[in-house]
Structures are given as structure tokens and as C-alpha cells.
Amino acid sequence: MPAAYWIAHVHVTDAEAYARYAKGATEAIEAHGGSFLARGGRYVQLEGNDRARNVLARFPDLETAVACYNSPVYQAALDHARGAAVRDLVVVEAAE
């Protein structure tokens, strides 16, 4: 099966709460075999909505990435992000 990627574009509005989210999200992602390829580094916005935090995480496959999102650990972390950020998150399967 091809790998899959979480692609998130985030505008943080409450850094303290979002830091709690990031800690829990990292635990969930790593527990599902995910790893970060990019996380809040330098970027150039060429089109669309500018959000200063961009995250790219790789998972073994699409199903595992979605299972991570739906996991109790990630959902508990996500409670901290609600109201602390404006986010877009998509899971994309890699080309073979």
C-alpha cells in the first residue's frame, strides 16, 4: 500500500492551548507509525490562504492516518486545538 500524508495549514490563536494539542498529537502520530517531514518551518505562500504553521506528516498508509485521527489519544489532543487555531487538515495518499 502507498504511504499517506497529513497536510495541515494552521493559524494559531492561542499558543499555550495549541502547545498542549501538539504534544498529544505528536504522541498519537508516533503511536500510529507517523513521522513529521515538516513542522512549522520556513515557507513561501504562493496561492490561497496564508497560514503561518504548515505541517506534513507521513504515515504507512491512508487507513492508518485516518485511524490516528479517529484515535482516542488524538481526539483528546484535538480538544486543545478547538478554539486555539483555525486549521485545514487533509490526508492524501502518495503516488505509487
OpenMM code with the backbone's topology and positions (N, CA, C; nanometers):
from openmm import Vec3, app, unit

residues = "MET PRO ALA ALA TYR TRP ILE ALA HIS VAL HIS VAL THR ASP ALA GLU ALA TYR ALA ARG TYR ALA LYS GLY ALA THR GLU ALA ILE GLU ALA HIS GLY GLY SER PHE LEU ALA ARG GLY GLY ARG TYR VAL GLN LEU GLU GLY ASN ASP ARG ALA ARG ASN VAL LEU ALA ARG PHE PRO ASP LEU GLU THR ALA VAL ALA CYS TYR ASN SER PRO VAL TYR GLN ALA ALA LEU ASP HIS ALA ARG GLY ALA ALA VAL ARG ASP LEU VAL VAL VAL GLU ALA ALA GLU".split()
positions = [
    Vec3(0.0841, -0.1191, 0.0000),
    Vec3(0.0000, 0.0000, 0.0000),
    Vec3(0.0881, 0.1247, 0.0000),
    Vec3(0.0446, 0.2282, -0.0689),
    Vec3(0.1227, 0.3514, -0.0697),
    Vec3(0.1144, 0.4243, 0.0647),
    Vec3(0.2163, 0.5013, 0.0927),
    Vec3(0.2170, 0.5862, 0.2120),
    Vec3(0.1066, 0.6913, 0.1981),
    Vec3(0.0810, 0.7601, 0.3079),
    Vec3(-0.0162, 0.8693, 0.3073),
    Vec3(0.0405, 0.9851, 0.3872),
    Vec3(-0.0056, 1.1038, 0.3569),
    Vec3(0.0442, 1.2251, 0.4206),
    Vec3(-0.0693, 1.3061, 0.4802),
    Vec3(-0.0476, 1.3519, 0.6046),
    Vec3(-0.1334, 1.4550, 0.6633),
    Vec3(-0.0741, 1.5864, 0.6192),
    Vec3(-0.1572, 1.6737, 0.5677),
    Vec3(-0.1142, 1.8084, 0.5317),
    Vec3(-0.2039, 1.9042, 0.6082),
    Vec3(-0.1429, 1.9814, 0.6954),
    Vec3(-0.2193, 2.0758, 0.7772),
    Vec3(-0.1671, 2.2168, 0.7561),
    Vec3(-0.2604, 2.3099, 0.7452),
    Vec3(-0.2290, 2.4524, 0.7378),
    Vec3(-0.3008, 2.5163, 0.8561),
    Vec3(-0.2260, 2.5858, 0.9410),
    Vec3(-0.2791, 2.6269, 1.0713),
    Vec3(-0.2481, 2.7736, 1.1002),
    Vec3(-0.3465, 2.8430, 1.1531),
    Vec3(-0.3274, 2.9766, 1.2107),
    Vec3(-0.3570, 2.9628, 1.3599),
    Vec3(-0.2545, 2.9733, 1.4415),
    Vec3(-0.2680, 2.9560, 1.5863),
    Vec3(-0.3177, 3.0860, 1.6490),
    Vec3(-0.4225, 3.0746, 1.7317),
    Vec3(-0.4768, 3.1912, 1.8007),
    Vec3(-0.4526, 3.1867, 1.9521),
    Vec3(-0.4179, 3.0702, 2.0041),
    Vec3(-0.3870, 3.0532, 2.1463),
    Vec3(-0.2679, 2.9577, 2.1558),
    Vec3(-0.1490, 3.0144, 2.1660),
    Vec3(-0.0258, 2.9351, 2.1601),
    Vec3(-0.0156, 2.8345, 2.2743),
    Vec3(-0.0601, 2.8710, 2.3921),
    Vec3(-0.0497, 2.7814, 2.5073),
    Vec3(-0.1375, 2.6570, 2.4890),
    Vec3(-0.2613, 2.6777, 2.4503),
    Vec3(-0.3520, 2.5644, 2.4276),
    Vec3(-0.3034, 2.4811, 2.3088),
    Vec3(-0.2536, 2.5477, 2.2054),
    Vec3(-0.2088, 2.4738, 2.0878),
    Vec3(-0.0849, 2.3904, 2.1193),
    Vec3(-0.0025, 2.4354, 2.2095),
    Vec3(0.1144, 2.3569, 2.2511),
    Vec3(0.0698, 2.2272, 2.3186),
    Vec3(-0.0382, 2.2334, 2.3960),
    Vec3(-0.0920, 2.1114, 2.4576),
    Vec3(-0.1444, 2.0167, 2.3497),
    Vec3(-0.2102, 2.0724, 2.2491),
    Vec3(-0.2552, 1.9904, 2.1365),
    Vec3(-0.1364, 1.9240, 2.0682),
    Vec3(-0.0323, 2.0015, 2.0385),
    Vec3(0.0836, 1.9496, 1.9647),
    Vec3(0.1500, 1.8340, 2.0391),
    Vec3(0.1575, 1.8438, 2.1701),
    Vec3(0.2181, 1.7360, 2.2495),
    Vec3(0.1379, 1.6070, 2.2356),
    Vec3(0.0078, 1.6146, 2.2541),
    Vec3(-0.0766, 1.4968, 2.2428),
    Vec3(-0.0844, 1.4437, 2.1005),
    Vec3(-0.0890, 1.5341, 2.0036),
    Vec3(-0.0945, 1.4928, 1.8634),
    Vec3(0.0325, 1.4193, 1.8241),
    Vec3(0.1464, 1.4676, 1.8708),
    Vec3(0.2734, 1.4014, 1.8412),
    Vec3(0.2729, 1.2590, 1.8949),
    Vec3(0.2247, 1.2404, 2.0154),
    Vec3(0.2162, 1.1057, 2.0738),
    Vec3(0.1283, 1.0149, 1.9882),
    Vec3(0.0131, 1.0652, 1.9453),
    Vec3(-0.0785, 0.9845, 1.8643),
    Vec3(-0.0174, 0.9515, 1.7289),
    Vec3(0.0441, 1.0486, 1.6664),
    Vec3(0.1035, 1.0279, 1.5343),
    Vec3(0.2155, 0.9251, 1.5419),
    Vec3(0.3026, 0.9392, 1.6383),
    Vec3(0.4133, 0.8439, 1.6525),
    Vec3(0.3618, 0.7037, 1.6849),
    Vec3(0.2564, 0.6931, 1.7646),
    Vec3(0.1994, 0.5630, 1.8004),
    Vec3(0.1384, 0.4917, 1.6794),
    Vec3(0.1048, 0.5684, 1.5771),
    Vec3(0.0477, 0.5113, 1.4548),
    Vec3(0.1513, 0.5009, 1.3429),
    Vec3(0.2771, 0.5058, 1.3775),
    Vec3(0.3820, 0.4899, 1.2776),
    Vec3(0.4063, 0.6126, 1.1929),
    Vec3(0.3527, 0.7262, 1.2352),
    Vec3(0.3700, 0.8503, 1.1598),
    Vec3(0.4987, 0.9216, 1.1985),
    Vec3(0.5464, 1.0044, 1.1074),
    Vec3(0.6643, 1.0862, 1.1349),
    Vec3(0.6477, 1.2213, 1.0660),
    Vec3(0.7042, 1.3221, 1.1261),
    Vec3(0.6942, 1.4577, 1.0715),
    Vec3(0.8023, 1.4804, 0.9674),
    Vec3(0.7613, 1.5334, 0.8527),
    Vec3(0.8544, 1.5720, 0.7476),
    Vec3(0.8750, 1.7230, 0.7473),
    Vec3(0.7731, 1.7954, 0.7877),
    Vec3(0.7811, 1.9414, 0.8011),
    Vec3(0.6872, 1.9810, 0.9138),
    Vec3(0.7328, 2.0795, 0.9917),
    Vec3(0.6521, 2.1190, 1.1076),
    Vec3(0.6841, 2.2629, 1.1455),
    Vec3(0.6102, 2.3555, 1.0844),
    Vec3(0.6228, 2.4954, 1.1231),
    Vec3(0.7495, 2.5640, 1.0747),
    Vec3(0.8172, 2.5112, 0.9749),
    Vec3(0.9392, 2.5730, 0.9242),
    Vec3(0.9113, 2.6877, 0.8275),
    Vec3(1.0162, 2.7321, 0.7649),
    Vec3(1.0049, 2.8395, 0.6655),
    Vec3(0.9174, 2.7940, 0.5492),
    Vec3(0.8479, 2.8881, 0.4896),
    Vec3(0.7614, 2.8575, 0.3758),
    Vec3(0.7434, 2.9822, 0.2907),
    Vec3(0.6938, 2.9622, 0.1712),
    Vec3(0.6566, 3.0708, 0.0820),
    Vec3(0.5133, 3.0446, 0.0367),
    Vec3(0.4235, 3.1350, 0.0660),
    Vec3(0.2839, 3.1220, 0.0264),
    Vec3(0.2691, 3.1714, -0.1165),
    Vec3(0.2364, 3.0835, -0.2088),
    Vec3(0.2235, 3.1206, -0.3490),
    Vec3(0.0787, 3.1425, -0.3913),
    Vec3(-0.0140, 3.0690, -0.3336),
    Vec3(-0.1557, 3.0838, -0.3658),
    Vec3(-0.2391, 3.0477, -0.2433),
    Vec3(-0.3622, 3.0915, -0.2425),
    Vec3(-0.4565, 3.0511, -0.1387),
    Vec3(-0.4380, 3.1252, -0.0077),
    Vec3(-0.4982, 3.0681, 0.0976),
    Vec3(-0.4980, 3.1298, 0.2302),
    Vec3(-0.3642, 3.1086, 0.2994),
    Vec3(-0.3101, 3.2167, 0.3516),
    Vec3(-0.1825, 3.2095, 0.4234),
    Vec3(-0.2077, 3.1713, 0.5686),
    Vec3(-0.1468, 3.0614, 0.6099),
    Vec3(-0.1499, 3.0178, 0.7495),
    Vec3(-0.0059, 2.9891, 0.7876),
    Vec3(0.0413, 3.0509, 0.8926),
    Vec3(0.1837, 3.0525, 0.9248),
    Vec3(0.2408, 2.9184, 0.9694),
    Vec3(0.1573, 2.8254, 1.0094),
    Vec3(0.2085, 2.6950, 1.0525),
    Vec3(0.1635, 2.5898, 0.9518),
    Vec3(0.2594, 2.5210, 0.8934),
    Vec3(0.2329, 2.4173, 0.7948),
    Vec3(0.2987, 2.2893, 0.8420),
    Vec3(0.2217, 2.1797, 0.8399),
    Vec3(0.2702, 2.0531, 0.8934),
    Vec3(0.2487, 1.9435, 0.7885),
    Vec3(0.3521, 1.8615, 0.7712),
    Vec3(0.3447, 1.7462, 0.6823),
    Vec3(0.3930, 1.6252, 0.7600),
    Vec3(0.3047, 1.5261, 0.7737),
    Vec3(0.3394, 1.4025, 0.8447),
    Vec3(0.3149, 1.2839, 0.7521),
    Vec3(0.4051, 1.1880, 0.7570),
    Vec3(0.3963, 1.0681, 0.6730),
    Vec3(0.3487, 0.9505, 0.7571),
    Vec3(0.2557, 0.8727, 0.7016),
    Vec3(0.2036, 0.7525, 0.7646),
    Vec3(0.2252, 0.6335, 0.6719),
    Vec3(0.2208, 0.5124, 0.7258),
    Vec3(0.2401, 0.3937, 0.6423),
    Vec3(0.1368, 0.3811, 0.5301),
    Vec3(0.0124, 0.4252, 0.5568),
    Vec3(-0.0929, 0.4152, 0.4558),
    Vec3(-0.2101, 0.5048, 0.4973),
    Vec3(-0.3036, 0.5220, 0.4062),
    Vec3(-0.4175, 0.6097, 0.4292),
    Vec3(-0.5017, 0.5644, 0.5477),
    Vec3(-0.5269, 0.4358, 0.5567),
    Vec3(-0.6120, 0.3836, 0.6641),
    Vec3(-0.5512, 0.4103, 0.8016),
    Vec3(-0.4197, 0.3968, 0.8131),
    Vec3(-0.3527, 0.4231, 0.9411),
    Vec3(-0.3591, 0.5709, 0.9757),
    Vec3(-0.3451, 0.6577, 0.8763),
    Vec3(-0.3536, 0.8020, 0.9002),
    Vec3(-0.4919, 0.8404, 0.9516),
    Vec3(-0.5950, 0.7845, 0.8917),
    Vec3(-0.7320, 0.8137, 0.9345),
    Vec3(-0.7587, 0.7532, 1.0725),
    Vec3(-0.7069, 0.6329, 1.0970),
    Vec3(-0.7225, 0.5697, 1.2290),
    Vec3(-0.6556, 0.6549, 1.3367),
    Vec3(-0.5430, 0.7141, 1.3049),
    Vec3(-0.4753, 0.8029, 1.4002),
    Vec3(-0.5658, 0.9207, 1.4345),
    Vec3(-0.6218, 0.9833, 1.3329),
    Vec3(-0.7101, 1.0985, 1.3552),
    Vec3(-0.8272, 1.0600, 1.4452),
    Vec3(-0.8840, 0.9432, 1.4221),
    Vec3(-1.0010, 0.8992, 1.4986),
    Vec3(-0.9669, 0.8361, 1.6331),
    Vec3(-0.8391, 0.8196, 1.6629),
    Vec3(-0.7981, 0.7535, 1.7868),
    Vec3(-0.8340, 0.8380, 1.9096),
    Vec3(-0.8589, 0.7735, 2.0227),
    Vec3(-0.8890, 0.8474, 2.1459),
    Vec3(-0.7773, 0.9438, 2.1863),
    Vec3(-0.6527, 0.9057, 2.1654),
    Vec3(-0.5405, 0.9931, 2.2033),
    Vec3(-0.5412, 1.1199, 2.1187),
    Vec3(-0.5594, 1.1051, 1.9874),
    Vec3(-0.5604, 1.2240, 1.9015),
    Vec3(-0.6834, 1.3099, 1.9299),
    Vec3(-0.7976, 1.2478, 1.9481),
    Vec3(-0.9192, 1.3249, 1.9746),
    Vec3(-0.9079, 1.4031, 2.1056),
    Vec3(-0.8433, 1.3445, 2.2056),
    Vec3(-0.8202, 1.4170, 2.3315),
    Vec3(-0.7285, 1.5369, 2.3074),
    Vec3(-0.6262, 1.5179, 2.2254),
    Vec3(-0.5363, 1.6296, 2.1917),
    Vec3(-0.6118, 1.7369, 2.1145),
    Vec3(-0.6960, 1.6942, 2.0231),
    Vec3(-0.7704, 1.7875, 1.9389),
    Vec3(-0.8597, 1.8800, 2.0201),
    Vec3(-0.9051, 1.8348, 2.1359),
    Vec3(-0.9844, 1.9217, 2.2229),
    Vec3(-0.9093, 2.0502, 2.2562),
    Vec3(-0.7760, 2.0440, 2.2660),
    Vec3(-0.6958, 2.1630, 2.2961),
    Vec3(-0.6842, 2.2559, 2.1761),
    Vec3(-0.6935, 2.2013, 2.0542),
    Vec3(-0.6813, 2.2834, 1.9338),
    Vec3(-0.8106, 2.3590, 1.9034),
    Vec3(-0.9226, 2.3030, 1.9453),
    Vec3(-1.0507, 2.3685, 1.9191),
    Vec3(-1.0552, 2.5018, 1.9925),
    Vec3(-1.0771, 2.6070, 1.9168),
    Vec3(-1.0780, 2.7409, 1.9747),
    Vec3(-0.9389, 2.8006, 1.9885),
    Vec3(-0.8343, 2.7226, 1.9618),
    Vec3(-0.6969, 2.7715, 1.9731),
    Vec3(-0.6298, 2.7879, 1.8370),
    Vec3(-0.7019, 2.7491, 1.7310),
    Vec3(-0.6428, 2.7576, 1.5973),
    Vec3(-0.7520, 2.7468, 1.4918),
    Vec3(-0.7219, 2.8018, 1.3762),
    Vec3(-0.8014, 2.7810, 1.2560),
    Vec3(-0.7181, 2.6876, 1.1701),
    Vec3(-0.7756, 2.5724, 1.1334),
    Vec3(-0.6958, 2.4675, 1.0695),
    Vec3(-0.7666, 2.4093, 0.9481),
    Vec3(-0.6853, 2.3669, 0.8544),
    Vec3(-0.7298, 2.2792, 0.7466),
    Vec3(-0.6419, 2.1565, 0.7553),
    Vec3(-0.7026, 2.0392, 0.7438),
    Vec3(-0.6263, 1.9134, 0.7504),
    Vec3(-0.6810, 1.8200, 0.6444),
    Vec3(-0.5919, 1.7652, 0.5655),
    Vec3(-0.6295, 1.6684, 0.4628),
    Vec3(-0.5320, 1.5520, 0.4693),
    Vec3(-0.5811, 1.4331, 0.4376),
    Vec3(-0.4954, 1.3154, 0.4253),
    Vec3(-0.4899, 1.2796, 0.2776),
    Vec3(-0.3694, 1.2669, 0.2243),
    Vec3(-0.3502, 1.2398, 0.0820),
    Vec3(-0.2661, 1.1144, 0.0661),
    Vec3(-0.3140, 1.0235, -0.0186),
    Vec3(-0.2375, 0.9026, -0.0479),
    Vec3(-0.1261, 0.9368, -0.1474),
    Vec3(-0.0078, 0.8820, -0.1233),
    Vec3(0.1062, 0.9082, -0.2095),
    Vec3(0.0893, 0.8391, -0.3448),
    Vec3(0.1493, 0.8966, -0.4449),
    Vec3(0.1523, 0.8332, -0.5767),
    Vec3(0.2427, 0.7113, -0.5678),
    Vec3(0.2087, 0.6086, -0.6399),
    Vec3(0.2907, 0.4861, -0.6374),
    Vec3(0.4078, 0.4967, -0.7320),
] * unit.nanometer
topology = app.Topology()
chain = topology.addChain("A")
for resn in residues:
    res = topology.addResidue(resn, chain)
    for name in ("N", "CA", "C"):
        topology.addAtom(name, app.Element.getBySymbol(name[0]), res)
